[in-house]
């Protein structure tokens, strides 16, 4: 058994040696995920994109690494008492999975807003799940109360040297597989994965840039590094990194080893999830796609550089994924909602349907509005959702309908675009 010894007296307690020892421990206990070049994403962004596929871990996220390192370090008495963790999903699944393997009783506290798929998978690994609070910070309060009451061992998702050391093995692997990487882009929630990855990467290759990415609604690390209060809140697709509270440990490491923290909005996260699905044929949850979102948002920052992206998790709820796909098709104008003012008489709908069919548009939904006062007594409004090839095709369809004398409006055109 390899023993990890953390040296007292250092401000940050983790060294490259610690991370290398964690790498040895993980050899038969976590997947050594591939780092693969993406020709298509490189073409789209203008950077040479290499993807670290952490969604290929057993629990589909990088959390497998730190969870095993932490749980395997517990004493016999600590294992007997059991562990508790708070998590929005991925840390929960990893702790539950490795606790089951190591025969350790596990309790997981999750926010009530956690996607159902993550809750179900955590329970499937044998853990007791408690849903408490709206955010991870709320869940932490509950977890700490249970620790005080029952004496369970808290397995913190990021404020722990062993957790950070486990996650840091990602940095070693990326530079082993592609030593010429110039930039490594890592999502930030509490800061565990970027702390470990940055320590490893900078220790091996000091000139490599480490860029962190947070969602704009939860800029915790971004604000902490500037000594500013963080204004956090709101619903985000990237719930895995929707963390209100970062800790002194991870802030200190990021201040020393991370070159920059960037913020991304919801639309770019959605685009990144879709890009992974369509161009890489792989699933990324919102948090997992944050690195690509940063590159898509400001490609000039990364253009011409050799960039490593950590796709840190793929546990996305199928219902949410379906919504993301539909929204992206609307942004690309491959799904278009039209409102057409028509005469309320037989045959009009048939004329429009025939016109759409003759010109290659597929009708997805149709509804009539007759009883609203802003519609003439002898008129109606037809709301119709159609599938088109692209924006040019959609514009052609609108012109054809208007040429037949029908007033036509495009609903929810992205960025206020008018189709003409």
Wavefront OBJ file of the C-alpha trace (Angstrom):
o trace
v 0.000 0.000 0.000
v 1.367 3.415 -0.991
v 1.183 5.935 1.853
v 0.582 9.597 1.067
v 2.328 11.879 3.540
v 1.389 15.555 3.521
v 4.125 17.740 4.952
v 3.099 20.140 7.723
v 4.142 23.773 7.664
v 3.377 24.464 4.018
v 0.575 26.842 3.150
v -0.718 24.705 0.355
v -0.246 21.101 1.376
v 0.081 19.390 -1.992
v 3.147 18.695 -4.118
v 3.727 16.990 -7.455
v 5.092 14.048 -5.459
v 1.757 13.735 -3.637
v -0.108 13.748 -6.956
v 2.220 11.140 -8.439
v 1.544 8.882 -5.437
v -2.168 9.387 -6.003
v -1.631 8.383 -9.628
v -0.075 5.087 -8.499
v -3.003 4.420 -6.164
v -5.487 5.064 -8.957
v -3.832 2.682 -11.399
v -6.428 -0.060 -10.846
v -9.145 2.079 -9.294
v -9.996 4.755 -11.877
v -9.958 4.972 -15.661
v -6.924 6.528 -17.315
v -9.057 8.512 -19.709
v -7.836 9.411 -23.205
v -6.714 12.832 -24.384
v -7.791 13.081 -28.019
v -7.391 15.773 -30.634
v -10.671 17.049 -32.081
v -10.281 17.925 -35.749
v -13.777 19.392 -36.004
v -13.626 21.572 -32.875
v -10.152 22.710 -33.904
v -11.571 23.791 -37.260
v -14.483 25.633 -35.607
v -12.430 27.471 -32.973
v -9.141 28.068 -34.770
v -7.242 26.434 -31.893
v -5.769 22.950 -31.784
v -8.239 21.357 -29.389
v -7.378 18.280 -27.320
v -10.106 16.833 -25.084
v -9.570 14.967 -21.822
v -12.599 12.642 -21.683
v -13.316 12.417 -17.960
v -16.913 11.506 -18.817
v -15.505 8.021 -19.455
v -14.928 7.340 -15.752
v -17.169 4.693 -14.152
v -19.414 7.386 -12.653
v -18.911 9.577 -15.747
v -16.934 12.338 -14.055
v -13.472 13.199 -12.754
v -14.737 12.901 -9.177
v -13.853 9.192 -9.180
v -10.213 10.161 -8.734
v -10.370 12.261 -5.582
v -13.099 10.181 -3.975
v -11.033 7.000 -4.110
v -7.878 8.695 -2.820
v -9.767 10.148 0.148
v -11.751 7.040 1.063
v -8.772 4.708 0.756
v -6.851 6.900 3.235
v -9.368 6.420 6.093
v -8.500 4.379 9.179
v -10.401 1.229 10.043
v -12.434 3.046 12.707
v -13.286 5.889 10.336
v -14.483 3.421 7.705
v -16.617 1.688 10.311
v -18.265 4.979 11.355
v -19.107 5.799 7.767
v -18.767 8.872 5.580
v -20.949 11.757 4.528
v -20.635 14.105 1.552
v -22.559 17.026 0.110
v -22.747 17.244 -3.639
v -24.804 18.428 -6.598
v -24.311 15.015 -8.144
v -20.915 13.913 -9.438
v -19.023 13.887 -6.132
v -22.051 12.122 -4.664
v -21.897 9.322 -7.207
v -18.136 8.929 -6.897
v -18.212 8.752 -3.087
v -21.150 6.334 -3.161
v -19.459 4.123 -5.774
v -16.069 3.864 -4.055
v -17.629 3.600 -0.594
v -19.539 0.561 -1.814
v -16.336 -0.934 -3.257
v -14.502 -0.334 0.037
v -17.482 -1.457 2.168
v -17.914 1.942 3.845
v -21.431 3.162 4.789
v -22.151 6.396 2.904
v -24.667 9.210 3.340
v -24.970 11.873 0.658
v -26.689 15.248 1.079
v -27.793 16.757 -2.240
v -29.601 20.002 -3.129
v -33.285 19.547 -3.878
v -32.606 20.985 -7.347
v -30.199 18.169 -8.304
v -31.192 16.482 -11.605
v -33.101 13.246 -10.995
v -30.615 11.176 -12.974
v -27.806 12.062 -10.537
v -29.953 11.305 -7.489
v -31.011 7.947 -8.890
v -27.477 6.926 -9.811
v -26.210 7.863 -6.350
v -28.868 5.713 -4.682
v -28.074 2.891 -7.113
v -24.544 2.735 -5.650
v -26.034 1.973 -2.239
v -25.744 5.345 -0.497
v -28.410 6.936 1.670
v -29.474 10.150 -0.073
v -30.851 13.188 1.755
v -32.245 16.043 -0.332
v -31.796 19.328 1.498
v -31.725 22.979 0.413
v -31.643 24.849 -2.854
v -27.860 25.077 -3.205
v -24.715 23.186 -2.300
v -24.129 25.674 0.520
v -27.493 24.685 2.024
v -26.597 21.006 1.703
v -23.284 21.646 3.452
v -25.101 23.039 6.490
v -27.164 19.851 6.699
v -24.117 17.612 6.206
v -22.151 19.377 8.943
v -25.093 19.047 11.340
v -25.172 15.287 10.692
v -21.399 15.078 11.220
v -21.826 16.714 14.641
v -24.728 14.458 15.499
v -23.472 11.069 14.270
v -19.693 11.449 14.012
v -19.500 10.552 10.330
v -16.374 11.459 8.354
v -16.968 14.405 6.045
v -15.680 13.853 2.509
v -15.580 17.403 1.217
v -15.901 17.777 -2.570
v -12.925 20.129 -2.881
v -11.589 21.477 0.443
v -9.328 18.495 1.102
v -5.700 17.761 0.194
v -6.326 14.153 -0.783
v -9.311 15.057 -2.945
v -7.218 17.704 -4.704
v -4.302 15.294 -5.145
v -6.591 12.754 -6.796
v -7.978 15.331 -9.197
v -4.456 16.551 -9.935
v -3.638 13.297 -11.704
v -5.551 14.752 -14.668
v -2.789 17.325 -15.161
v -0.072 14.670 -15.156
v -1.922 12.514 -17.675
v -2.637 15.400 -20.038
v 1.006 16.424 -20.267
v 2.162 12.804 -20.521
v -0.140 12.324 -23.523
v 0.504 15.724 -25.143
v 3.637 17.435 -23.756
v 3.256 20.373 -26.181
v 0.010 21.668 -24.698
v 0.176 25.454 -24.300
v -3.089 26.048 -22.435
v -5.136 23.800 -20.159
v -8.737 24.930 -19.620
v -10.505 23.613 -16.519
v -14.020 24.233 -15.141
v -14.187 25.663 -11.613
v -16.814 24.901 -9.008
v -15.192 24.841 -5.602
v -11.752 24.688 -7.155
v -10.643 21.132 -6.433
v -10.004 19.956 -9.980
v -8.281 23.138 -11.118
v -6.160 23.254 -7.953
v -4.793 19.752 -8.424
v -4.485 20.038 -12.196
v -2.705 23.398 -11.957
v -0.212 22.187 -9.342
v 0.643 19.155 -11.466
v 0.783 21.007 -14.785
v 2.817 23.959 -13.557
v 5.233 21.662 -11.696
v 5.852 19.630 -14.850
v 5.729 22.488 -17.377
v 5.923 25.947 -15.755
v 5.168 27.777 -19.023
v 1.822 26.058 -19.633
v -1.128 28.381 -19.047
v -3.913 27.173 -16.767
v -7.241 28.889 -17.406
v -10.226 28.366 -15.148
v -13.847 28.768 -16.216
v -16.861 29.645 -14.091
v -20.457 30.303 -15.051
v -21.390 34.001 -14.824
v -24.164 33.299 -12.339
v -21.676 31.776 -9.850
v -18.363 33.701 -10.123
v -17.054 32.568 -6.722
v -13.380 32.021 -7.541
v -13.307 34.925 -9.990
v -14.451 37.278 -7.217
v -12.297 35.709 -4.486
v -9.097 36.168 -6.495
v -9.972 39.851 -6.823
v -10.848 40.251 -3.153
v -14.447 41.058 -4.077
v -17.715 39.656 -2.747
v -19.289 37.153 -5.130
v -22.848 37.745 -6.245
v -24.126 34.239 -6.899
v -27.547 32.929 -7.725
v -29.926 31.775 -10.409
v -30.678 28.660 -12.384
v -27.835 27.380 -14.529
v -27.305 24.443 -16.867
v -23.888 24.068 -15.216
v -25.247 23.108 -11.791
v -22.132 21.020 -11.154
v -20.062 24.217 -10.822
v -22.785 26.396 -9.285
v -20.815 26.889 -6.050
v -21.333 29.940 -3.859
v -18.482 29.310 -1.420
v -14.866 28.651 -2.334
v -12.359 27.962 0.427
v -9.082 29.484 1.521
v -7.260 26.325 0.440
v -8.382 26.392 -3.196
v -8.236 30.186 -3.478
v -4.610 30.157 -2.328
v -3.673 27.450 -4.827
v -5.467 29.206 -7.683
v -3.812 32.509 -6.837
v -0.405 30.835 -7.123
v -0.902 28.425 -10.030
v -3.836 29.615 -12.176
v -3.180 32.240 -14.849
v -6.720 33.418 -15.455
v -10.357 32.747 -14.579
v -12.938 33.419 -17.293
v -16.730 33.662 -17.006
v -19.182 32.169 -19.502
v -22.894 32.694 -20.007
v -25.670 30.134 -20.355
v -25.972 30.361 -24.136
v -22.311 29.429 -24.669
v -22.610 26.515 -22.238
v -25.614 25.248 -24.201
v -23.688 25.642 -27.461
v -20.747 23.716 -25.998
v -22.957 20.831 -24.848
v -24.406 20.659 -28.360
v -20.961 20.883 -29.963
v -19.687 17.920 -27.948
v -22.784 15.947 -28.913
v -22.797 16.738 -32.618
v -19.065 16.958 -33.383
v -17.582 14.493 -30.860
v -20.615 12.209 -30.376
v -20.098 12.425 -26.629
v -22.226 13.640 -23.723
v -21.134 16.610 -21.645
v -23.123 18.072 -18.788
v -23.182 21.853 -18.486
v -20.248 21.964 -16.071
v -18.290 19.515 -18.210
v -18.711 21.722 -21.263
v -17.631 24.957 -19.552
v -14.082 24.828 -20.930
v -15.277 24.552 -24.519
v -17.843 27.283 -23.795
v -14.986 29.649 -22.908
v -13.231 28.911 -26.196
v -16.444 29.353 -28.204
v -17.203 32.629 -26.400
v -13.820 34.232 -27.176
v -12.007 32.142 -29.786
v -9.423 34.896 -30.408
v -7.999 34.234 -26.914
v -7.110 30.661 -27.907
v -6.675 30.859 -31.696
v -3.491 29.255 -32.971
v -2.675 27.685 -29.591
v -2.540 24.030 -28.551
v -5.382 23.791 -26.009
v -6.314 20.980 -23.634
v -9.957 20.970 -22.475
v -11.068 18.933 -19.463
v -14.498 17.488 -20.266
v -15.022 16.846 -16.588
v -18.451 15.184 -16.553
v -21.213 13.721 -18.701
v -24.084 13.255 -16.256
v -26.719 15.353 -17.997
v -30.421 14.741 -17.447
v -32.005 13.420 -20.693
v -34.881 15.904 -20.400
v -32.447 18.811 -20.072
v -30.384 17.477 -22.976
v -33.518 17.338 -25.111
v -34.244 20.966 -24.258
v -30.676 22.015 -25.086
v -30.843 20.278 -28.472
v -34.127 21.990 -29.346
v -32.858 25.402 -28.234
v -29.689 25.042 -30.290
v -31.692 24.025 -33.360
v -33.727 27.198 -32.851
v -30.559 29.300 -32.545
v -29.342 27.819 -35.819
v -32.780 28.505 -37.359
v -33.252 24.831 -38.131
v -36.430 24.979 -36.048
v -38.502 28.103 -36.628
v -41.737 29.292 -35.027
v -43.976 31.330 -37.325
v -47.127 33.333 -36.570
v -49.205 33.830 -39.699
v -52.350 35.984 -39.953
v -54.901 34.216 -42.189
v -58.528 34.415 -43.285
v -60.634 32.022 -41.232
v -62.052 29.964 -44.072
v -61.640 26.412 -45.408
v -58.568 25.580 -47.433
v -56.151 28.210 -46.122
v -54.264 25.857 -43.845
v -54.056 23.384 -46.708
v -52.522 26.047 -48.986
v -49.847 26.870 -46.429
v -49.120 23.212 -45.663
v -48.760 22.428 -49.355
v -46.439 25.396 -49.829
v -44.223 24.270 -46.955
v -44.100 20.680 -48.203
v -43.265 21.710 -51.763
v -40.270 23.702 -50.529
v -38.803 21.160 -48.129
v -40.010 22.459 -44.742
v -41.285 19.895 -42.235
v -44.235 20.835 -40.008
v -43.651 19.946 -36.337
v -46.593 21.661 -34.588
v -49.663 23.669 -35.584
v -52.152 25.689 -33.537
v -54.945 28.201 -34.292
v -55.853 31.368 -32.343
v -59.329 32.700 -33.107
v -60.815 34.103 -29.916
v -58.365 36.888 -29.061
v -59.612 40.468 -29.481
v -56.557 41.578 -31.457
v -57.549 39.163 -34.235
v -60.240 40.244 -36.755
v -63.621 38.508 -36.393
v -63.193 36.867 -39.779
v -59.556 36.081 -39.243
v -57.286 33.744 -37.283
v -53.656 33.454 -36.350
v -51.814 30.325 -37.262
v -48.822 29.408 -35.104
v -46.701 26.831 -36.810
v -43.346 25.264 -35.890
v -41.334 24.110 -38.876
v -38.045 22.343 -39.431
v -35.736 23.879 -42.027
v -32.261 23.182 -43.371
v -30.696 26.437 -42.145
v -31.329 30.175 -41.815
v -31.200 30.759 -45.570
v -33.873 28.106 -46.093
v -36.003 29.619 -43.307
v -35.768 33.064 -44.909
v -36.847 31.597 -48.240
v -39.901 29.975 -46.623
v -40.970 33.261 -44.986
v -40.710 35.121 -48.303
v -42.795 32.478 -50.074
v -45.564 32.654 -47.463
v -45.630 36.449 -47.585
v -45.767 36.318 -51.392
v -49.119 34.567 -50.975
v -50.452 37.635 -49.137
v -50.119 36.369 -45.546
v -48.657 38.603 -42.825
v -45.913 36.509 -41.190
v -43.883 37.010 -38.022
v -40.947 34.938 -36.816
v -41.199 34.226 -33.080
v -38.125 34.064 -30.818
v -35.588 34.749 -33.552
v -32.123 34.572 -31.880
v -30.568 37.938 -31.152
v -33.656 39.695 -32.482
v -32.819 38.610 -36.054
v -35.437 39.335 -38.696
v -35.874 36.660 -41.323
v -36.421 38.173 -44.702
l 1 2 3 4 5 6 7 8 9 10 11 12 13 14 15 16 17 18 19 20 21 22 23 24 25 26 27 28 29 30 31 32 33 34 35 36 37 38 39 40 41 42 43 44 45 46 47 48 49 50 51 52 53 54 55 56 57 58 59 60 61 62 63 64 65 66 67 68 69 70 71 72 73 74 75 76 77 78 79 80 81 82 83 84 85 86 87 88 89 90 91 92 93 94 95 96 97 98 99 100 101 102 103 104 105 106 107 108 109 110 111 112 113 114 115 116 117 118 119 120 121 122 123 124 125 126 127 128 129 130 131 132 133 134 135 136 137 138 139 140 141 142 143 144 145 146 147 148 149 150 151 152 153 154 155 156 157 158 159 160 161 162 163 164 165 166 167 168 169 170 171 172 173 174 175 176 177 178 179 180 181 182 183 184 185 186 187 188 189 190 191 192 193 194 195 196 197 198 199 200 201 202 203 204 205 206 207 208 209 210 211 212 213 214 215 216 217 218 219 220 221 222 223 224 225 226 227 228 229 230 231 232 233 234 235 236 237 238 239 240 241 242 243 244 245 246 247 248 249 250 251 252 253 254 255 256 257 258 259 260 261 262 263 264 265 266 267 268 269 270 271 272 273 274 275 276 277 278 279 280 281 282 283 284 285 286 287 288 289 290 291 292 293 294 295 296 297 298 299 300 301 302 303 304 305 306 307 308 309 310 311 312 313 314 315 316 317 318 319 320 321 322 323 324 325 326 327 328 329 330 331 332 333 334 335 336 337 338 339 340 341 342 343 344 345 346 347 348 349 350 351 352 353 354 355 356 357 358 359 360 361 362 363 364 365 366 367 368 369 370 371 372 373 374 375 376 377 378 379 380 381 382 383 384 385 386 387 388 389 390 391 392 393 394 395 396 397 398 399 400 401 402 403 404 405 406 407 408 409 410 411 412 413 414 415 416 417 418 419 420
